[in-house]
Amino acid sequence: MNPGGKDNVEVTKALAALQPLYGKDNVEIVTVDGQRVRGIVRSMKTTQALTTPSVKMECPNGEIVKIPFPTIAEIKDYNSVGSKAAGGER
């Protein structure tokens, strides 16, 4: 699945990139449609039957945003200097 013809991050790569960021603030996820969500990684669901793997982000205003893994284009960790983003590397 490749909406809009853009490359997206594979579920396994997204999971691997997000696991060490769980509970951390200052993480940004960019979706394939250009939406940017920055905040705290709150929840990752990957093994529930008949559901799309997703991550929940808590924004600074308290809003919780659910992002399905197949729509993730890039993950940015602003917590450490020189951190590498998952995806977006071509």
Backbone torsions as a table, in degrees:
resi	resn	phi	psi	omega
1	MET	NA	125.1	-176.0
2	ASN	-141.4	72.9	-176.1
3	PRO	-58.5	139.5	175.6
4	GLY	69.9	5.0	178.3
5	GLY	76.3	7.3	-179.8
6	LYS	-94.3	153.6	176.9
7	ASP	-74.0	140.0	175.6
8	ASN	-123.0	162.1	-178.2
9	VAL	-78.5	135.5	177.0
10	GLU	-65.3	152.6	-178.2
11	VAL	-56.7	-44.5	-178.3
12	THR	-65.3	-37.5	178.0
13	LYS	-69.6	-39.8	178.3
14	ALA	-63.2	-44.2	179.7
15	LEU	-62.6	-45.6	-179.9
16	ALA	-62.3	-37.5	179.9
17	ALA	-74.1	-33.7	-176.0
18	LEU	-84.5	-28.8	-176.4
19	GLN	-54.8	-47.5	179.8
20	PRO	-71.2	-12.7	-178.4
21	LEU	-95.6	-1.7	-177.3
22	TYR	-56.7	126.5	179.7
23	GLY	82.4	-5.1	-179.9
24	LYS	-88.4	147.5	176.9
25	ASP	-91.1	171.1	173.5
26	ASN	66.7	40.9	176.0
27	VAL	-114.4	136.3	179.7
28	GLU	-119.1	135.5	174.1
29	ILE	-117.3	129.6	177.1
30	VAL	-108.7	128.5	-179.4
31	THR	-92.8	168.1	-178.2
32	VAL	-64.1	-22.8	178.0
33	ASP	-91.8	6.8	174.6
34	GLY	94.5	-3.4	178.9
35	GLN	-68.3	137.0	178.3
36	ARG	-116.2	128.2	178.0
37	VAL	-124.9	122.3	-178.8
38	ARG	-123.0	133.8	-179.4
39	GLY	167.8	-143.6	-177.1
40	ILE	-104.8	132.9	175.6
41	VAL	-74.4	116.2	-174.0
42	ARG	-104.4	-37.1	-174.0
43	SER	-155.5	142.2	175.0
44	MET	-129.7	123.3	179.1
45	LYS	-114.8	118.6	-176.4
46	THR	-127.3	-16.5	-170.6
47	THR	-117.6	4.9	-179.7
48	GLN	-72.4	134.1	-179.7
49	ALA	-64.3	139.9	175.0
50	LEU	63.2	20.2	176.6
51	THR	-123.2	153.7	176.8
52	THR	-81.8	131.0	176.8
53	PRO	-56.9	137.9	-176.8
54	SER	-149.7	166.4	175.4
55	VAL	-125.6	144.1	174.9
56	LYS	-109.1	131.7	179.4
57	MET	-114.9	137.2	174.1
58	GLU	-100.9	117.7	-179.5
59	CYS	-77.6	162.4	179.5
60	PRO	-56.9	-27.4	-180.0
61	ASN	-84.2	3.3	178.5
62	GLY	92.9	-9.0	179.8
63	GLU	-68.9	138.0	176.3
64	ILE	-101.4	126.5	-179.3
65	VAL	-117.4	126.2	178.4
66	LYS	-95.8	126.5	-177.8
67	ILE	-123.1	114.7	177.0
68	PRO	-65.6	137.3	-178.9
69	PHE	-53.4	-42.1	-178.1
70	PRO	-62.2	-16.1	-179.9
71	THR	-94.9	-1.8	-178.7
72	ILE	-78.2	125.2	177.1
73	ALA	-100.2	-32.6	-174.8
74	GLU	-156.7	145.8	176.6
75	ILE	-125.5	125.9	-179.0
76	LYS	-120.9	130.2	176.5
77	ASP	-107.0	111.7	-179.4
78	TYR	-93.4	11.0	-178.2
79	ASN	-78.9	-29.6	-177.7
80	SER	-124.4	145.6	179.7
81	VAL	-71.5	135.7	178.6
82	GLY	75.6	19.5	179.8
83	SER	-70.8	149.8	179.4
84	LYS	-100.7	143.2	178.1
85	ALA	-90.3	146.1	174.8
86	ALA	-82.6	133.2	179.9
87	GLY	79.9	176.6	178.4
88	GLY	73.2	-6.2	-179.6
89	GLU	-92.2	122.6	-177.7
90	ARG	-130.9	NA	NA
